[in-house]
Amino acid sequence: MKKTIGLLLTAVLCICALLAGCGKVEQSDSVSKTNAEQEEQAPVLSEEEAWKLEPAYGQTIEIGYNGGLCTAAPAVALAQGFFEKNGINAEVVKVQSGIDALGTDKIQVYTSHIAELVVPTVNGVNAVFTTGAQTGCKSLYVLNNSEINSTSDLIEQTVAIPNGIGGSDHNIALRFFNHDKIDPTKVKFKPVETSAVILAMQNGEIQGAVLSDQFAEKFMKDGTLKIIRSLTWDEDFKIEPCCIHALNKDFVKNNPITAKKVTLSIKQAAYWIEENKTEATQVIFDNEWASGDFEQAVRMMESYNFKISDDFTEKALISIINDYKSFGLINASLDTDKTLEDIWNPVLKGVEIQ
């Protein structure tokens, strides 16, 4: 009898458990249906509607810029109305340390040499690159009457790097030697003010120098200097961007549509500059973002390519990351692809520039 009662109780418990399970399935199905219905009923926002929800919408975007030709695209974008065309309020501000100001969000946009920006960005400065700026602008120079005709002739010699050890000139020089299969440690580097470089060469203190092509042009014309390696004209460097546009990383993360519109405005200005070099130079001079010989400035602008593609920029960044790892400028154990992902965000991917 007890056995029969036990079996009956077991059966009842199984039936209850089964019914409870069915109830849970039905409840789960009901919740899923409710969630699906809510998703279907939720309005799909257009990009313009979503843009209005971003923290930066309607705010003024600060562009760090201290003047110059090759980094002028953001300033030209402001002067020529490209920001306004894309609904962006922007202003140009002068900064002492652009990368620090960018990393702390005192400015949202900064354009400078890749050779200046990659190391601090990899090492944690809160910035990300969104598109390349332009090709060219610096070369490795020696005295025209010297017997130095290639980078190999500078082994155990001294090369001037005007902005110091670890600066963009130094990093550019390291890549020149590395590309020529020369160990950069076999070359001596010395900080020398640009204005003192020619005299330092002539008195034998240094044998070469990384200089801006704009500064060096008159010394090329009068026969004082010659180029032995160049970002501007050498085949392995002239398709690489010399400079890059960087945005504050949190700004991009929190305002993806604004970041895209900012970058688009800059890219549109760059494309306009490429087709209107003289007029663009005049805009830069009119706003006192550059001074000196106007015709020479136009010649320098003509030597740059402002239509640098994001594909070429990405390839250059990969090459630079690998080079810098080999030089010890950044941690050699870093994964190149992961590092690229951390510092490179081509927000205009798939966007046609008009």
N, C-alpha and C positions, 0 to 999 in steps of 0.2 A: 504494500500500500504506500509506504514511504517512498519507495522507488518510483511509483507511478506519479505521486505528487511532485517529486523532484523533476521528473521529465516534463510534466506540465508547466512548472515554473520556468524551466529552461526555455521551453518553446515560447512562453509568453514574453520573456525577456528578449529573445531573438526578434520576435515580431515588433516589439517596442523599439528596439534598436534600429530595425529596418525602416520603420515608419519615421523615426527621428532623422535617419540618414536621408530619406527621401525629402523630408522637410527642409533639411539643410541644402540639398541640391537645388530644390525649388527656390529657396531663399537666395542662394548664390546666383542662380539664373536670373532671378528678378533684379538683383543688384546690378548684374552685368548689363541687363537690358536697360535699366535706368541710366547707368553711366553712358552707354552707347547713345541713348536718346538725348542725353544732355550734350554729348559731344556733337551730335548732329544738329542740335538746336543752337549751339554756341556760334556767335557770329564770326565769320572769317574776316579779319582785318586786312585792309589793303596796306601796302608799304607806307603810304603817306599817313594813314591812321595809326599804324604801329609806331611810326616815327614820333608822332606827337606824345607818345607815352614815355619816350626816353628822357632821362634826367637832363641831358644836354640840349634838348629841343628849345629853340629860341634863345639859348645862351650864347655869349660871345666866345668864339674859339680863339685862343691865344697862340700866335705863331712866333716862335723864337727865331730872330733873324738879325744879324749884325751887318748885313750888306755883303756885296760880292756878286760875281756873275754866275758861277756854276750852281750856286744854291738858291737862286732867285725865283724859282718857279712858284712857290707858295705866295711870295710877295707880289709877283706879277699876276697871279690868280686873283688876288685882292684888287689890285689896281685896274685890271681889265674886266672886272665884274663876273668872273667865273664862280666865285663863292656865292655872290648874290643870285646868279642864275640858278644855282642849285639850292637856294633857300637857306644858305649858311651865313650867319653873322660872324665876321672875323676881324682881327686887328693884328698888326705887326708890333711886336715888343722887342726891345733889345735885352739881351741876357749875357751875363758874364760867363756862366758855364751852362751851355745849352743842355747837355746830357743830364746834369743834376736838376735843372729846372724842369726838364721833361719827366724825369723819374719821380719827382715830387708833385707833379701835376700843376706846377705854377704856369707851365705852358702845355699845350696839347700837341703841338706840331713842332718838329725840329728837323732840319735838313743839314747833313754834313757828310764828311768822308766816311765810307764804310770802314776804312782803316782806323778811324777814330771811334766809331760806334760799336763795332762788333764785340770787342773784348769786354767793355763794361756791361753791355746788354746780356751777353752770355753769363757774366758773373753776377747777375741779379738786378741790375737797374731795371726799373719797372717800365720797360719800353718794348715796342714791337715794330718791325719794319713792314710797311704796306705796299711800297712800290719803289722801283729804282728811279734815280734822278737824271743822271746824264753820264756820258763817257768822258774820259780824258781829264786833263788839267795839270798833271805833274809828270816830271821826267827826272832822270838821273843825268847830271851834267858834269863835264870835266873841262879843263882848259883846252882850247882848240889846238894849241901848239904843243900839247903834251903827247907822249907816246902811248897814252891810255886810249884804247879803242874798243874795249869790251869789258864786261863785268869781271872776267877772269884776270884782267890786268890790275884790278883793285884788291886782289888777295894780299893780305898783310899791309894794306894801305888804309887811309882814314877817310871816311865819308861823313860829310856834315848833314845833320838832321835838325833843321831849324826849330821844330817844335818839341825837341827833346826825346830822350829814351822812352820808349813806350807810346810815343805820339804817332800820329798818322804818317809822318815822313819816315820814321823808323820802320814802321810796319810795312810800308810800301817798299822800302829798300830791301827788307828781308825777303819779300816775295820776288823782287827782281833777281836776286842772287839764287834763291831757291829754284826758280824756274829755269835757271841756267846751270843747274846741277852743281852749284857752288855752296859749300857749307858756310852759312852766314857768320858762324863764329870765327871764320878765318879773316873776317873784315872788321876793322875798328870803326866805331861810330862815335861822333862827337857833336854835342849840341853847339851850334853856331848861329848867331842872329843872321837872318837873311841879308840884311844890309852889309854885313861884314864878310859874307861868303867869298866874294870875288877876291878881295885883298888876302883873305886867308889861303885861298888857292895859290895866288901869285907869290906869296912868301913861303909856300911849301908846308904850311901848317896842316892843310887838308889836300886831298887829291880829287875828291868828287863831292857832289852835293845833290840832294833831292830838293828841287825847286819848283815853284809854280811856273808854268809856261809863260804866264803873263809877265811875271817879274823878269824871267830870263830872256824874253824875246829880243830886247835891245842889245843884249850881250851876244846873242846869236848873230844878229845883223852886223854888229861891228867886228865880228870875228874873234871875240874873246872866248866864247864857250861853244861846245858841241854836245850833242846828245848821244849817249851810248845805250840808254834804255828808257822806254816811255810808256806811260799809261795811255797816252793820247794817240800815238802812231804805230806802236808795235802790234803785230798781228795777234799775239796771244793775250793782249790786254785791251786793245781798242774796242772790243765788243762788250767788255765788262763795264758795269756802272762804276764810276769813281765815287759817286755820292749816292745817298739813299734817303728816302723820306721816312722818318720815324714818328710814331704817335705814342702817347702814353698808353700803356697796356690795359690798365683798368678802364680808361676812357673808352677804348675800343670794345672791351668786353661788355660794358654797361650801356654802350651807345653804338651798336653795330651799324645801324642805318646812317647815323650821323657820321661815323668814321668812314663809311663808304662814300658818302656825299662829299666829305672833306677831301678824301683821296681822289675822287673823280674830278673835283674842281682843280686840284693841283695837276693832275694828268692832262686835263684839257688845256691848261695853261702851258704845260710843257710842249704839247703838240703844236700849240699856236706859236710858241717861241721858235720851234724848229723850222717853221715856215716863214717866220718874220723876224729874222735875227737882228736886223738894223733897227726896226721899230721897237723890238723888245729891249734892246740896249738903250734906246732913247727913254723908254719907260723907267728903266733902272736909274739912269742918270737924272731924269727929271725929279725922281723921288729921293735923290741924294743917297742912293744905296750903293753907288760906285762913283768914282771920280778918276781924273787923269785924262789920258789920251783916248778920245771917243773912238777914233778909227781903229786904234789898237784893240780896244775892248770888243769892237765888232769882229775883228779877226779872231780873237780868242773865242767868242761865241760861235763863230763859224767852225772852229775846231772841235766843238762838242756835239754830241748827238743826244738830243733831248727826247727822242722817241725810243728810248731803251725799253725793251719788252720785259715783262715779269718772268718769262721763261729764262731769258739771259741773266736776269738778276738772281734767280734761284740757283742757276748753275754756278754763277760767280760766288754766291754765298757758300755753297757746298765746297768749292775749291778753297775759299778763304778759311773756312772752318778747319778743313783738313791741314792747310798750311800752318795755321796758327797753333793747332795741336802739335804739329811736328816741331815748331819753334819753342813750345812751352809757354806761349802767350795765354793759352787757355788749357784747361786740364786735358791731358792726352787720353785719358780713359773715357772721355765723353763719347756717347754715341752720336755720330754726325747727323743721322736722320732725326733723332729726338731733339738734338740741339737746334737743328733747322726749324723743326715744328714749334719750338719754344720762342724763337725770335722772328719768325717770318709768317706773316698773315696777309697774303695777297687778296685783299677784300674786293678787288675789281675783277676777279677771275670770272670769265664769261661775259664781262661787260664790254660793249663796243664803245670806244672813245670817239665822240663826235664833236 
